[in-house]
Amino acid sequence: MEKLTFSKVVGFILAAAFAIVIGVSTWALMVGDYMNTNLVNEQTQHSVRIVGFAGLLAALVAWWCQRFVAHRGFFIRMLFALFIFLVAFCSFGGFLRFAYIHAIYPSQVDWSLAGLYASSLNDFYTFLLDMLLPPRLGFMALAIGAAIYIALFGIREPRTVEL
């Protein structure tokens, strides 16, 4: 069992605070994009409802996956964090959208395995399209800022040199 140290406690607090800030920021970006439009369909409303939770979970996963590249340089840590954040954000968003729709409208869902698979793919692609079309520069800036933050303050280990 690992020892509990001051740096691990501070790291956990930083990770939790970072995840909350990213979750609120992603939700605020989406609400801000759709605030003045009256043409928002029901699928997009579902995506906007769950985007903050997806951002929060993606930030936590990106922070904790940083251990795999902790001994690399800043640029590699930043690219890895950006990749993990984007993949986790889209994956969690699709999953949370799938779970939300199945919880809210259980009578309108095909509960067979093929139906669940098709609806999970549909929810994943719908979430992806709602997030990426039209291109949202604010979200990309937030994702890059999150990656830089993780690379600067995330888990780091000294580089090892092999002779």
N, C-alpha and C positions, 0 to 999 in steps of 0.2 A: 504494500500500500504506500502511495506517495505521501510525503509530508506536506502539510498545509503550511505554506509560507506567505509572508506579506506580499510578495510580488504576484503570487497566484490569486490572492484575494483582490488585489488592485486590478489585475488583469480581468478577473470575472466581472468586477464592477464596471470597468471600461467597456467590456464586451456588451454587457446588458444596457448601459447607457447609450452606446453606439447603436445598438439594435433598435432601441426605442426612438432615437432621433431619426434613423433611416426610415423606420416604419411610418412615423408621422409625416416625414418629408415626402415620401412617395405618395402617400394618401393625399397630402395637400397639393402636390403637383397635378394629380389626376382630377381632383375636385376643381382646382383652378382652371384646368383646361376645359372642363365641361360646364362651368358655372353659367356662362352667358349663352349657351346654346340650348335651344328647345327641341332639337332633333336627336336627342339621345334615345337609343332604343333600349329595350329591356335587357338584352345581353350585355350591353356596355354598362348599364347600371349595376348589374351583378358584379362585373369586373371591378368597377370603382369601389364597391363595398368591401371587397376582399384584398385590394392592392396593398393596403397598409400592413396587414398581417403577413402577406407574402414578402414584403420588403423587410419586415422585422425578422422573420425566420431565415431569409436569405443572408442577411447581415450576420446573424449568429453562426450560420454554417460556414460562411466565408471566413469569419474570424477564427473558428476552431479548425478549419482545414489548413490554416496557415502553417501549422506545425510541419507539414510535408515539405515546405520550401523555406523553413526557418533559417537554414544555413546558407541560403543563396543571397545574391545581391538585391539591391532595392528594386531595380527594374523588373527582374524576374518575379519577385514577391508581389509587385504591383500588378503585373499581367495575370499572374495566377489568381490573385484576389478578384480582379475584374471578371475573369472567366468564370470562376466559381460563383460569384455574386449573380451574374446574368443568368447562368444555367439554373441555379437554385431558385432565383426569383421567378423565372418562367415556369419551372417545375412546380414549385409551391403554389403559384398563382393558378395554374391549371388544376392542380389537385384540390385546392380550397374552393375553387369555383365549382368543380364537380361535386364536392361534398355539400356545398351550400345549396345547389340546385336540387340534389337528391333529398336533402333534409326539408327544404321548403315545399317542393312539389313532388311528394312521393307517389301520388296516384298517376302522374303523367310520365313516369319513367318505366322503360322496359328493363325488368330486373333479371333477364337472362344474362348469361356470361357474354354473349355476343353483343347484347344491347348495352351492357355496362362498359364493355370495351369501346364500342362506337361512341357512346356519350362521353367517355373520358377523353378520347381523342378530339372530339368536337369541342369540349370545354377547354382543352389545352390550346388548340389552334385559335379558338375565339379569344382567349386571354392574350395569346401572343399577338394577334392582329390588333386587338384593342390597345395594346401597349406600344406596338411598333409602327402602326399606321394611323395617322401621319407621323413622321419622325418627330420625336419629342426631344428637343435639344436639352431641356431642363432635366429630363430623366437621365440622359447620357452624361451630362455634367455631374449629376448626383452619383451615378455609378462610378465614374472616374474619380470623383472626390472620395467616395467610400473606399475604393481600391488604394488610393494614396494614403488615406488614414490608416487602413489596415497594414499597409507596408511600413508605415512609420512607427505605429504604436502596437502592432500585433506581436505575435510570438516571434522572437528572434533567438538564434543560437550562434555561437562563434563558428566561423568557418573552419573546416578541417582541411589540413594539407596532407596529401599522401606523398610520401617520398619513395 
